[in-house]
Amino acid sequence: MCGLAGFLAPALEAGAECQVITSMLSLIRHRGPDEAGYCVDDGAALGAVRLSIVDPASGAQPMTDPTNRHWICFNGELYNHVELRQELRALGRTFRTHSDTEVVLRAWIEWGPRCLTRFNGAFSFVIRDALTGDLHLARDRYGKRPLFYIDRPGEFLFASEMKAFQAFPGFRFELAPRELASIFSVWTPLPDRTPFKVIRQLAPGHVLTLRGEHRQLRAYEQLRLNAAPFTGSAAEAQDLVHETLRRSVELRLRSDVEVGVYLSGGLDSSIVTGLAADLSPHELRTFSVEFEERDFDESGSQRAVVEHFGTRHTSIVVSGADIADNFPAAVRHAEVPAFRTAFVPMYLLSRQVREEGVKTVLSGEGADEAFLGYSLFRETLLRVNWNDLSDGERRDRIALLHPELAHFSPAHRSHLTGLFGQFATERLPGLFSHELRYQNGRFAARLLQDAAEPFADLMTLVRDTAGYAALSPTQKAQWLEFKTLLVGYLLSTQGERMSLAHGVENRCPFLDPDVVRAAASVNLRFNDGFEEKAILKRAFHGELPESVLARRKQPYRAPGSAVFKEHRPDYLDLVLSRAELAKIDGINPVFAERLATKVMTTPVAEISTKEDQAFVLLLTTAVLNQQFVANREAYMGTPSDAVLKLRRTVDHRRTALTTGGGR
């Protein structure tokens, strides 16, 4: 795992390349506290900070091939690097290291962009051809690792985190109101967007090539959810799921450092824990978040799994004060507005993991998207068939959706029946599955002066995506989850960004392409979809604690706006002052102030979910505006204590007198 940064900027002041790339890398040094390196040419630079996981001794970056023509900076892990190395050796290729970075480089040289479909990993990388000047950027198929870029006349910048751009001469952050409208309504940026003007991210499964002034952006792999139905028996399907997941965990335990597990106590992380405990060469270490507030705490389930598998366990207890105190620092690492505070406890957990000497963890992200775990999928099935069900059947199905939520109790069934009836036909083209959820987003969009149709860009995206129209309603719901909440929040804000804030790499066994394909082939083949993740429970029956198998899904949550009401941090003034709100480009200060005041003065029980989410979106946006647009040190939170450790520097500038490093 690493962080990368660089630029092509011929007009940059002569001789400034080393200083600029060093400054960019310093801003993301938390991602790679073990070492750093860069390669510079006239008006160009390529650099990386490294978290040493595979081949710590000889995997320094940037890395080049024996001819010094191709240079790579690689962020992430290639889990099948052993098999690809063997394949390349059979073709006569030789290797100087044992690192997966060299496998990626040699595969690119051998097969070009076609190598990307062979990769099983979590990655983003940049390769520069020193002979032609071509620059290639690529990102993994599910977007597990980020890659941002700025493409302006005369300069092209790229980095694993947007904050690196603050070090480039002349660049200034500006919020983009149109993107904020989409983020507030969908809860996350769209796959190639960010909250800032001129900054884009490379979408998952895409590769971008720069050749002079020419740009070629293309998808090397589409998200495929309509796999051929599994033709075997239910028992054979369970075996397929079990063995595919076991192999995925086995691949992700490949490491030259210890690998732990994030354990929530739910089904998905319990499966990962069980498989890792069986396959790990050492005593497995697990890590969890507990909450002082019992409504959010899952420590009982966590302890049951720990005792069942005998793991060496560490947990942290998070209070409302902890969330309020660490909110600005976590927001700075997230770099996007968030609709809930659950990313802050993960920021604190990764800090604890790193302090205990663990660099790599497995987690359960992707299971709900792949195996239809969310109630959203059951809601979609219910609404699709609404007009074919009797009143009794409708009430029974509604009762199965959210038994853990008070507003789904029997007292609310009549209201819910009417609500579901209103949304039994599509209103937003292509977004049928999410229309109920997006009502909360439409409310949040009122925070903006001109939100127009906040779902317009998402509707355009699904309209223009080949094959989307042919998907079933459930598959469309999956597609939307993969492309929005998973990549834009769970894998990034709550996942990768919080882990890498403290130099911890997260790996997701459920997002192995073979696992996703297996899930697509068995979903809804052996049940009607109203039994939560039935195939997973049956595949691991007898291996997990019975309490885990019988437990209804409890989404990972953390206290929301109530935290700020109770603890009143200084930065709360950013949303309680109309004058401060007016400084945020695009925000409607009147509505925003009214919402913030209501949240701060109304009993917590009387604040609706949509108001709570809109408030957190507003507060994160206000903090981001101070951190990135105003660049005010007081709002940055606790800075990283990582030090930039330059190990490899290579200077190809015509004006250079020496070439350093070379290792």
C-alpha positions as CSV (number, residue, x, y, z in Angstrom):
1,M,0.0,0.0,0.0
2,C,1.2,3.4,-0.9
3,G,0.3,6.9,-1.9
4,L,1.3,8.4,-5.2
5,A,1.6,11.9,-6.6
6,G,3.1,13.6,-9.6
7,F,2.7,16.0,-12.5
8,L,3.4,16.9,-16.1
9,A,3.9,20.6,-16.1
10,P,6.4,21.9,-18.8
11,A,5.8,25.5,-17.7
12,L,6.8,24.9,-14.1
13,E,9.7,27.0,-13.0
14,A,13.0,25.4,-14.0
15,G,14.5,23.4,-11.2
16,A,11.4,23.4,-9.0
17,E,10.4,19.8,-9.8
18,C,12.1,18.2,-6.7
19,Q,10.8,20.7,-4.3
20,V,7.2,20.5,-5.6
21,I,7.0,16.7,-5.7
22,T,8.6,16.5,-2.2
23,S,5.9,18.9,-0.9
24,M,3.1,16.9,-2.5
25,L,4.4,13.6,-1.0
26,S,4.7,15.3,2.4
27,L,1.0,16.0,2.4
28,I,0.2,12.3,2.0
29,R,3.0,10.8,4.0
30,H,0.5,9.2,6.4
31,R,-0.3,6.7,3.6
32,G,3.3,5.5,3.4
33,P,5.2,6.1,6.5
34,D,7.9,3.6,5.8
35,E,9.7,5.3,2.9
36,A,9.3,7.6,-0.1
37,G,10.8,8.2,-3.4
38,Y,10.5,10.2,-6.7
39,C,11.8,10.4,-10.2
40,V,11.9,13.8,-11.9
41,D,12.4,15.0,-15.5
42,D,12.2,18.4,-17.0
43,G,8.7,19.6,-16.1
44,A,7.6,16.2,-14.8
45,A,7.6,14.1,-11.6
46,L,6.5,10.8,-10.4
47,G,6.6,10.0,-6.7
48,A,5.3,7.6,-4.0
49,V,5.2,7.2,-0.2
50,R,5.3,3.5,0.7
51,L,3.7,1.3,3.3
52,S,5.9,-1.8,3.0
53,I,3.7,-5.0,2.9
54,V,5.2,-7.2,0.2
55,D,9.0,-7.4,-0.2
56,P,9.9,-4.5,2.2
57,A,13.6,-4.7,1.4
58,S,13.6,-4.4,-2.4
59,G,10.2,-2.9,-3.4
60,A,11.2,0.7,-3.3
61,Q,9.3,3.1,-5.6
62,P,9.3,4.6,-8.2
63,M,10.4,1.3,-9.8
64,T,11.7,0.9,-13.3
65,D,12.3,-1.9,-15.7
66,P,15.9,-2.9,-16.7
67,T,16.0,-0.5,-19.6
68,N,14.9,2.5,-17.5
69,R,12.2,3.2,-20.0
70,H,9.1,2.4,-18.0
71,W,8.6,3.9,-14.5
72,I,5.8,2.9,-12.1
73,C,4.3,4.2,-8.9
74,F,1.8,1.6,-7.5
75,N,-0.7,2.0,-4.7
76,G,-2.3,-1.2,-3.4
77,E,-1.8,-4.9,-3.6
78,L,-1.9,-7.4,-6.4
79,Y,-3.2,-10.5,-4.7
80,N,-2.4,-12.9,-7.6
81,H,1.1,-11.6,-8.2
82,V,2.6,-15.1,-7.5
83,E,0.6,-16.7,-10.3
84,L,1.2,-13.8,-12.7
85,R,4.9,-13.9,-11.9
86,Q,5.0,-17.6,-12.9
87,E,3.2,-16.8,-16.1
88,L,5.6,-14.0,-17.1
89,R,8.6,-16.2,-16.2
90,A,7.3,-18.8,-18.5
91,L,7.4,-16.2,-21.3
92,G,11.1,-15.6,-20.5
93,R,10.7,-12.5,-18.4
94,T,13.1,-12.0,-15.4
95,F,12.5,-10.3,-12.1
96,R,14.9,-8.4,-9.8
97,T,12.5,-8.2,-6.7
98,H,9.8,-10.2,-5.1
99,S,7.4,-7.3,-5.0
100,D,4.0,-7.2,-6.6
101,T,4.8,-3.7,-8.0
102,E,7.4,-5.3,-10.4
103,V,4.8,-7.9,-11.5
104,V,2.4,-5.0,-12.4
105,L,5.1,-3.2,-14.4
106,R,6.3,-6.3,-16.3
107,A,2.7,-7.3,-17.0
108,W,2.0,-3.8,-18.4
109,I,5.1,-4.0,-20.6
110,E,4.1,-7.5,-21.8
111,W,0.4,-7.0,-22.4
112,G,-0.3,-3.3,-22.2
113,P,-3.8,-2.3,-20.8
114,R,-5.0,-5.9,-21.5
115,C,-3.1,-6.9,-18.3
116,L,-5.7,-5.1,-16.2
117,T,-8.4,-7.8,-16.6
118,R,-5.9,-10.4,-15.3
119,F,-5.3,-8.5,-12.1
120,N,-7.0,-9.5,-8.8
121,G,-6.2,-6.7,-6.5
122,A,-6.9,-3.4,-4.9
123,F,-4.9,-0.8,-6.7
124,S,-4.3,2.4,-8.6
125,F,-1.1,3.1,-10.4
126,V,0.7,5.4,-12.8
127,I,3.2,4.3,-15.4
128,R,5.4,6.7,-17.4
129,D,7.1,5.8,-20.6
130,A,10.4,7.9,-20.5
131,L,10.9,7.3,-24.3
132,T,7.6,8.5,-25.6
133,G,6.5,10.6,-22.7
134,D,3.2,8.7,-22.5
135,L,1.5,8.6,-19.1
136,H,-0.9,5.8,-18.1
137,L,-3.2,5.9,-15.1
138,A,-5.3,2.9,-14.0
139,R,-7.7,1.9,-11.1
140,D,-9.0,-1.4,-9.9
141,R,-12.4,-2.6,-11.0
142,Y,-14.3,-1.9,-7.8
143,G,-12.5,1.4,-6.8
144,K,-10.8,0.1,-3.7
145,R,-7.9,2.5,-4.1
146,P,-8.3,6.2,-5.1
147,L,-6.7,8.2,-7.9
148,F,-7.5,11.9,-8.5
149,Y,-6.3,14.1,-11.3
150,I,-6.4,17.7,-12.6
151,D,-6.2,18.2,-16.4
152,R,-5.7,21.9,-17.3
153,P,-4.0,23.5,-20.3
154,G,-0.3,23.1,-19.9
155,E,-0.4,20.9,-16.8
156,F,-1.6,17.5,-15.5
157,L,-1.5,16.6,-11.8
158,F,-2.4,13.3,-10.1
159,A,-2.4,12.0,-6.5
160,S,-3.9,9.4,-4.3
161,E,-5.4,12.2,-2.1
162,M,-6.6,15.6,-3.3
163,K,-4.8,17.4,-0.5
164,A,-1.5,16.7,-2.3
165,F,-2.6,19.3,-4.9
166,Q,-2.3,22.1,-2.2
167,A,1.5,21.9,-2.8
168,F,1.4,22.6,-6.5
169,P,2.2,26.2,-7.4
170,G,-0.9,28.3,-8.3
171,F,-3.5,25.7,-7.5
172,R,-6.5,26.7,-5.3
173,F,-9.4,24.5,-4.1
174,E,-12.9,25.7,-5.0
175,L,-16.1,23.8,-4.0
176,A,-18.3,22.9,-7.0
177,P,-22.0,23.6,-6.1
178,R,-23.3,21.2,-8.9
179,E,-21.2,18.4,-7.4
180,L,-22.4,19.2,-3.9
181,A,-26.0,18.9,-5.1
182,S,-25.2,15.4,-6.4
183,I,-23.3,14.4,-3.2
184,F,-26.0,15.7,-0.9
185,S,-28.8,13.8,-2.8
186,V,-26.9,10.5,-3.6
187,W,-24.8,10.7,-0.4
188,T,-21.5,10.2,-2.3
189,P,-19.7,11.6,-5.3
190,L,-20.4,9.9,-8.6
191,P,-17.7,7.5,-9.7
192,D,-15.6,10.1,-11.6
193,R,-16.4,13.2,-9.6
194,T,-15.3,15.1,-6.5
195,P,-16.7,18.0,-4.5
196,F,-14.1,20.4,-6.0
197,K,-13.9,22.2,-9.3
198,V,-11.5,20.8,-11.9
199,I,-10.6,17.8,-9.8
200,R,-11.8,14.4,-11.1
201,Q,-11.2,10.9,-10.0
202,L,-10.4,8.0,-12.3
203,A,-13.5,5.9,-12.2
204,P,-13.3,2.2,-11.1
205,G,-12.3,-0.1,-13.9
206,H,-10.9,2.6,-16.1
207,V,-7.5,3.5,-17.6
208,L,-6.5,6.9,-18.8
209,T,-3.6,7.5,-21.3
210,L,-2.0,10.8,-22.0
211,R,0.0,11.2,-25.2
212,G,1.0,14.8,-25.7
213,E,-2.2,16.7,-25.8
214,H,-4.3,13.6,-26.6
215,R,-6.3,11.9,-23.9
216,Q,-7.9,8.4,-24.1
217,L,-10.2,7.4,-21.3
218,R,-11.8,3.9,-21.5
219,A,-13.3,1.2,-19.3
220,Y,-11.2,-1.9,-19.3
221,E,-13.9,-3.9,-17.4
222,Q,-17.6,-3.2,-16.8
223,L,-19.4,-4.2,-13.6
224,R,-21.2,-7.5,-14.5
225,L,-24.1,-8.5,-12.3
226,N,-26.1,-10.7,-14.7
227,A,-24.0,-13.8,-14.6
228,A,-25.5,-17.0,-15.9
229,P,-27.6,-18.7,-13.2
230,F,-25.9,-21.4,-11.3
231,T,-27.2,-24.8,-12.6
232,G,-26.2,-27.1,-9.7
233,S,-28.1,-27.9,-6.5
234,A,-28.4,-25.7,-3.4
235,A,-25.7,-27.7,-1.6
236,E,-23.4,-27.3,-4.6
237,A,-24.1,-23.5,-4.6
238,Q,-23.2,-23.3,-0.9
239,D,-19.9,-25.2,-1.6
240,L,-19.1,-22.8,-4.4
241,V,-19.7,-19.8,-2.2
242,H,-17.7,-21.3,0.7
243,E,-14.7,-22.3,-1.4
244,T,-14.6,-19.1,-3.4
245,L,-14.5,-17.1,-0.3
246,R,-11.9,-19.3,1.4
247,R,-9.6,-18.9,-1.6
248,S,-10.2,-15.1,-1.5
249,V,-9.2,-14.9,2.1
250,E,-6.2,-17.1,1.5
251,L,-5.0,-14.8,-1.3
252,R,-5.4,-11.7,0.9
253,L,-3.4,-13.3,3.7
254,R,-0.4,-13.1,1.4
255,S,1.9,-10.6,3.1
256,D,5.3,-10.2,4.6
257,V,3.7,-8.6,7.6
258,E,1.0,-9.6,10.0
259,V,-2.6,-9.5,8.8
260,G,-5.5,-8.8,11.2
261,V,-9.3,-8.5,10.9
262,Y,-11.8,-5.8,11.6
263,L,-14.6,-7.5,13.4
264,S,-18.0,-5.8,13.7
265,G,-19.8,-8.9,15.1
266,G,-22.0,-9.2,12.0
267,L,-22.2,-12.1,9.6
268,D,-19.7,-10.8,7.0
269,S,-16.8,-10.0,9.3
270,S,-17.4,-13.2,11.3
271,I,-17.1,-15.2,8.1
272,V,-13.8,-13.4,7.3
273,T,-12.6,-13.9,10.9
274,G,-13.4,-17.7,10.8
275,L,-11.6,-18.3,7.5
276,A,-8.6,-16.1,8.5
277,A,-8.3,-17.9,11.8
278,D,-8.2,-21.2,10.0
279,L,-5.8,-20.1,7.3
280,S,-3.5,-17.6,9.1
281,P,0.0,-18.9,9.9
282,H,0.0,-17.0,13.2
283,E,-2.5,-16.3,16.0
284,L,-5.1,-14.1,14.4
285,R,-5.6,-10.6,15.8
286,T,-9.0,-9.0,15.6
287,F,-10.0,-5.3,16.2
288,S,-13.4,-3.8,17.0
289,V,-15.2,-0.6,17.9
290,E,-17.5,-0.5,20.9
291,F,-19.7,2.5,21.8
292,E,-20.6,4.0,25.1
293,E,-24.2,4.4,23.8
294,R,-25.8,1.0,23.9
295,D,-28.1,1.6,20.9
296,F,-24.9,1.5,18.7
297,D,-22.8,-1.0,20.5
298,E,-22.3,-4.5,19.1
299,S,-19.7,-5.7,21.6
300,G,-21.7,-8.7,22.8
301,S,-21.7,-10.2,19.2
302,Q,-18.0,-9.3,18.8
303,R,-17.1,-11.2,22.0
304,A,-19.1,-14.3,20.9
305,V,-17.0,-14.5,17.7
306,V,-13.8,-13.8,19.5
307,E,-14.5,-16.6,22.0
308,H,-15.6,-19.0,19.2
309,F,-12.4,-18.6,17.2
310,G,-10.0,-17.8,20.0
311,T,-8.6,-14.7,18.4
312,R,-6.3,-12.2,20.2
313,H,-8.7,-9.3,20.4
314,T,-8.5,-5.5,20.9
315,S,-11.4,-3.1,21.0
316,I,-11.7,0.6,21.6
317,V,-14.7,2.3,23.3
318,V,-15.8,5.3,21.5
319,S,-17.8,8.1,23.2
320,G,-19.7,11.1,21.7
321,A,-16.8,13.3,22.9
322,D,-14.4,11.2,20.9
323,I,-16.4,11.7,17.7
324,A,-16.7,15.4,18.2
325,D,-13.0,15.9,19.1
326,N,-11.7,13.9,16.2
327,F,-14.2,15.0,13.6
328,P,-12.1,17.7,11.9
329,A,-9.1,15.4,11.5
330,A,-11.2,12.5,10.1
331,V,-13.0,14.9,7.7
332,R,-9.6,16.2,6.3
333,H,-8.7,12.6,5.5
334,A,-12.1,11.9,4.0
335,E,-11.9,14.9,1.7
336,V,-15.6,14.7,0.8
337,P,-18.9,15.6,2.6
338,A,-20.3,12.7,4.6
339,F,-23.9,12.0,5.6
340,R,-23.1,10.2,8.9
341,T,-20.3,10.2,11.5
342,A,-19.5,6.5,11.4
343,F,-16.2,7.1,9.7
344,V,-14.8,8.8,12.7
345,P,-14.7,5.7,15.0
346,M,-12.9,3.9,12.1
347,Y,-10.3,6.6,12.1
348,L,-9.8,6.0,15.8
349,L,-9.7,2.2,15.3
350,S,-7.0,2.3,12.6
351,R,-4.9,4.5,14.9
352,Q,-5.1,1.8,17.6
353,V,-4.3,-0.9,15.1
354,R,-1.2,0.9,13.9
355,E,-0.1,1.6,17.5
356,E,-0.2,-2.2,18.1
357,G,2.1,-2.8,15.1
358,V,-0.4,-4.2,12.6
359,K,-0.2,-2.8,9.1
360,T,-2.8,-4.8,7.2
361,V,-6.4,-5.9,8.1
362,L,-9.2,-7.8,6.3
363,S,-12.8,-6.5,6.5
364,G,-16.3,-7.4,5.3
365,E,-17.0,-4.6,2.8
366,G,-18.7,-5.7,-0.4
367,A,-20.7,-8.6,1.1
368,D,-24.0,-6.8,1.3
369,E,-23.7,-5.5,-2.3
370,A,-22.7,-8.9,-3.7
371,F,-25.0,-11.1,-1.7
372,L,-28.1,-8.8,-1.5
373,G,-27.7,-8.1,2.2
374,Y,-29.3,-4.7,2.4
375,S,-33.0,-4.2,3.1
376,L,-32.9,-2.0,0.1
377,F,-32.9,-5.1,-2.1
378,R,-35.9,-6.5,-0.2
379,E,-37.7,-3.2,-0.5
380,T,-37.1,-3.3,-4.3
381,L,-38.5,-6.8,-4.6
382,L,-41.5,-5.7,-2.6
383,R,-42.2,-2.6,-4.6
384,V,-41.7,-4.4,-7.9
385,N,-44.4,-6.9,-7.0
386,W,-46.6,-4.5,-4.9
387,N,-49.6,-4.5,-7.2
388,D,-49.7,-8.3,-7.3
389,L,-49.8,-8.7,-3.5
390,S,-52.8,-8.8,-1.1
391,D,-53.0,-6.2,1.7
392,G,-51.9,-9.0,4.2
393,E,-48.9,-10.0,2.1
394,R,-47.8,-6.4,1.8
395,R,-48.0,-5.9,5.6
396,D,-46.1,-9.2,6.2
397,R,-43.3,-8.2,3.8
398,I,-43.0,-4.7,5.3
399,A,-42.5,-6.3,8.7
400,L,-39.5,-8.2,7.4
401,L,-37.7,-5.1,6.2
402,H,-36.4,-3.3,9.3
403,P,-37.5,-5.1,12.5
404,E,-34.7,-3.2,14.3
405,L,-36.1,0.3,13.4
406,A,-38.8,1.9,15.6
407,H,-40.5,3.5,12.6
408,F,-41.1,0.1,11.0
409,S,-43.0,-1.2,14.1
410,P,-46.6,-2.3,13.8
411,A,-47.9,1.1,14.8
412,H,-46.5,2.5,11.6
413,R,-47.5,-0.2,9.2
414,S,-50.5,1.7,7.8
415,H,-48.4,4.8,7.0
416,L,-45.7,2.5,5.4
417,T,-48.2,0.7,3.3
418,G,-49.4,4.0,1.8
419,L,-45.8,5.2,1.3
420,F,-44.7,2.0,-0.5
421,G,-47.8,2.2,-2.7
422,Q,-46.9,5.7,-3.8
423,F,-43.5,4.4,-4.9
424,A,-44.6,1.2,-6.7
425,T,-44.0,2.8,-10.1
426,E,-40.8,4.4,-11.3
427,R,-40.5,8.2,-11.0
428,L,-36.8,8.8,-11.6
429,P,-35.7,7.0,-14.8
430,G,-33.4,4.1,-14.0
431,L,-33.4,4.8,-10.2
432,F,-36.5,2.9,-9.2
433,S,-34.8,0.9,-6.4
434,H,-33.4,4.0,-4.7
435,E,-36.3,6.4,-5.0
436,L,-37.5,6.0,-1.4
437,R,-34.0,6.5,0.0
438,Y,-33.4,9.5,-2.3
439,Q,-36.2,11.4,-0.7
440,N,-33.8,12.1,2.2
441,G,-31.2,13.2,-0.3
442,R,-33.7,15.6,-2.0
443,F,-34.2,17.2,1.4
444,A,-30.5,17.6,1.9
445,A,-30.2,19.2,-1.5
446,R,-32.3,22.1,-0.2
447,L,-29.1,23.2,1.6
448,L,-27.9,24.6,-1.7
449,Q,-29.0,27.8,-3.4
450,D,-29.6,26.1,-6.8
451,A,-29.9,22.3,-6.7
452,A,-32.0,22.1,-9.9
453,E,-32.6,18.4,-10.4
454,P,-29.9,16.9,-8.0
455,F,-30.3,13.4,-9.6
456,A,-29.8,14.6,-13.2
457,D,-26.2,13.5,-13.4
458,L,-26.9,10.1,-11.9
459,M,-29.8,9.5,-14.3
460,T,-27.5,10.5,-17.2
461,L,-24.9,8.0,-16.0
462,V,-27.3,5.0,-15.8
463,R,-28.9,6.0,-19.2
464,D,-25.5,6.0,-20.9
465,T,-24.2,2.9,-19.3
466,A,-24.2,0.0,-21.8
467,G,-26.3,-2.9,-20.5
468,Y,-27.9,-1.1,-17.6
469,A,-31.4,-1.0,-19.0
470,A,-31.3,-4.8,-19.5
471,L,-30.7,-5.5,-15.8
472,S,-33.4,-6.6,-13.5
473,P,-34.7,-4.2,-10.8
474,T,-32.6,-6.0,-8.2
475,Q,-29.5,-5.9,-10.3
476,K,-30.0,-2.2,-11.0
477,A,-30.1,-1.7,-7.2
478,Q,-26.8,-3.6,-6.9
479,W,-25.2,-1.6,-9.7
480,L,-26.2,1.7,-8.0
481,E,-24.8,0.5,-4.6
482,F,-21.5,-0.6,-6.2
483,K,-21.2,2.7,-8.0
484,T,-22.3,5.1,-5.3
485,L,-22.4,4.1,-1.6
486,L,-19.8,1.3,-1.8
487,V,-17.1,3.1,-3.7
488,G,-18.0,6.6,-2.7
489,Y,-18.3,6.1,1.1
490,L,-17.8,2.5,2.5
491,L,-14.5,1.8,0.6
492,S,-13.3,5.4,0.8
493,T,-14.5,7.7,3.5
494,Q,-15.3,5.0,6.0
495,G,-12.7,2.5,4.7
496,E,-9.5,3.2,2.9
497,R,-9.2,6.8,3.9
498,M,-9.6,6.2,7.6
499,S,-7.2,3.2,7.6
500,L,-4.5,4.9,5.6
501,A,-4.8,8.0,7.8
502,H,-2.6,5.9,10.1
503,G,-0.8,3.7,7.6
504,V,-3.0,0.7,7.8
505,E,-4.0,-1.2,4.7
506,N,-7.5,-2.8,4.4
507,R,-8.3,-5.8,2.2
508,C,-11.8,-6.9,1.2
509,P,-12.3,-10.6,0.5
510,F,-15.9,-10.2,-0.6
511,L,-14.7,-8.0,-3.4
512,D,-12.7,-10.7,-5.1
513,P,-14.0,-10.8,-8.7
514,D,-14.5,-14.6,-8.4
515,V,-16.6,-14.0,-5.3
516,V,-18.7,-11.3,-7.0
517,R,-19.3,-13.6,-10.0
518,A,-20.2,-16.5,-7.7
519,A,-22.7,-14.4,-5.8
520,A,-24.3,-13.1,-9.1
521,S,-24.8,-16.7,-10.2
522,V,-26.6,-17.9,-7.0
523,N,-28.5,-14.8,-5.9
524,L,-32.3,-15.5,-5.8
525,R,-31.8,-19.0,-7.2
526,F,-32.7,-20.8,-4.0
527,N,-34.8,-18.3,-2.0
528,D,-37.1,-15.4,-2.7
529,G,-34.6,-12.7,-1.4
530,F,-36.5,-12.0,1.8
531,E,-34.2,-14.1,4.0
532,E,-31.1,-12.0,4.5
533,K,-28.0,-13.5,2.8
534,A,-29.5,-17.0,3.1
535,I,-26.8,-18.5,0.9
536,L,-24.0,-17.2,3.1
537,K,-25.6,-18.4,6.3
538,R,-26.1,-21.9,4.9
539,A,-22.6,-22.0,3.4
540,F,-21.0,-21.3,6.8
541,H,-23.6,-23.1,9.0
542,G,-21.8,-25.0,11.7
543,E,-18.6,-22.9,11.5
544,L,-20.0,-19.7,13.1
545,P,-21.6,-19.1,16.4
546,E,-25.3,-19.8,16.2
547,S,-26.0,-16.3,17.6
548,V,-24.3,-14.8,14.5
549,L,-26.4,-16.9,12.1
550,A,-29.6,-16.1,13.9
551,R,-29.0,-12.4,14.3
552,R,-30.7,-9.9,12.1
553,K,-28.4,-7.4,10.3
554,Q,-27.5,-4.4,12.4
555,P,-26.0,-1.8,10.2
556,Y,-22.8,-0.3,11.5
557,R,-23.8,3.1,12.9
558,A,-22.5,5.8,15.2
559,P,-24.2,8.7,17.0
560,G,-25.0,11.5,14.6
561,S,-26.0,15.2,15.2
562,A,-26.7,14.6,18.9
563,V,-22.9,14.4,19.4
564,F,-22.4,18.0,18.4
565,K,-25.5,19.2,20.3
566,E,-24.2,17.6,23.5
567,H,-20.5,18.6,23.2
568,R,-20.7,21.9,21.3
569,P,-17.2,21.9,19.6
570,D,-15.9,25.3,18.5
571,Y,-16.2,24.4,14.8
572,L,-20.0,24.2,15.3
573,D,-20.1,28.0,14.8
574,L,-19.4,27.3,11.1
575,V,-23.0,26.2,10.7
576,L,-24.8,28.3,13.3
577,S,-23.7,31.6,11.9
578,R,-25.4,32.9,8.7
579,A,-22.3,35.0,8.0
580,E,-20.0,31.9,8.1
581,L,-22.5,29.8,6.0
582,A,-22.5,32.6,3.3
583,K,-18.8,32.0,2.8
584,I,-19.4,28.5,1.5
585,D,-19.9,28.6,-2.3
586,G,-23.4,27.4,-3.3
587,I,-24.9,27.0,0.2
588,N,-28.2,28.6,1.0
589,P,-27.3,30.3,4.3
590,V,-30.9,30.9,5.3
591,F,-32.1,27.3,5.0
592,A,-28.8,25.9,6.4
593,E,-28.9,28.2,9.4
594,R,-32.5,27.2,10.1
595,L,-31.7,23.5,9.9
596,A,-28.6,23.8,12.1
597,T,-30.6,25.8,14.7
598,K,-33.4,23.3,14.7
599,V,-31.0,20.4,15.2
600,M,-29.3,22.2,18.1
601,T,-32.5,23.3,19.9
602,T,-34.8,20.3,19.3
603,P,-35.0,17.1,21.4
604,V,-32.9,14.4,19.7
605,A,-35.9,12.1,19.4
606,E,-37.7,14.7,17.4
607,I,-35.0,15.1,14.7
608,S,-35.8,13.0,11.7
609,T,-33.3,10.8,9.9
610,K,-33.3,13.2,6.9
611,E,-32.6,16.2,9.1
612,D,-29.8,14.4,10.9
613,Q,-28.1,13.3,7.7
614,A,-28.5,16.8,6.1
615,F,-26.9,18.4,9.2
616,V,-23.9,16.1,9.1
617,L,-23.5,16.8,5.4
618,L,-23.6,20.5,6.1
619,L,-21.1,20.3,8.9
620,T,-18.6,18.2,7.0
621,T,-18.9,20.6,4.0
622,A,-18.3,23.6,6.3
623,V,-15.2,22.0,7.8
624,L,-13.9,21.0,4.4
625,N,-14.4,24.5,3.2
626,Q,-12.2,25.8,6.0
627,Q,-9.6,23.1,5.5
628,F,-9.2,23.1,1.7
629,V,-10.7,26.4,0.4
630,A,-9.8,28.8,3.2
631,N,-6.8,26.6,4.2
632,R,-7.1,27.5,7.8
633,E,-4.8,25.6,10.1
634,A,-7.1,25.8,13.1
635,Y,-9.6,23.4,11.4
636,M,-7.1,20.8,10.2
637,G,-7.3,18.5,13.3
638,T,-4.3,16.6,14.7
639,P,-1.6,16.5,12.0
640,S,0.0,13.2,11.0
641,D,3.2,12.5,13.0
642,A,4.6,10.5,10.0
643,V,7.9,11.8,8.6
644,L,8.7,11.7,4.9
645,K,11.6,9.2,4.6
646,L,13.1,9.6,1.2
647,R,14.9,6.5,0.1
648,R,15.0,6.7,-3.7
649,T,15.4,9.9,-5.8
650,V,16.2,9.8,-9.5
651,D,16.8,13.0,-11.6
652,H,16.6,12.8,-15.4
653,R,16.5,16.6,-15.9
654,R,18.9,18.0,-18.5
655,T,20.0,20.5,-16.0
656,A,20.8,17.9,-13.3
657,L,24.4,17.4,-12.3
658,T,23.8,14.2,-10.4
659,T,21.5,11.3,-10.2
660,G,20.8,10.2,-6.7
661,G,19.4,6.9,-5.2
662,G,19.0,4.4,-8.0
663,R,18.2,1.6,-5.6
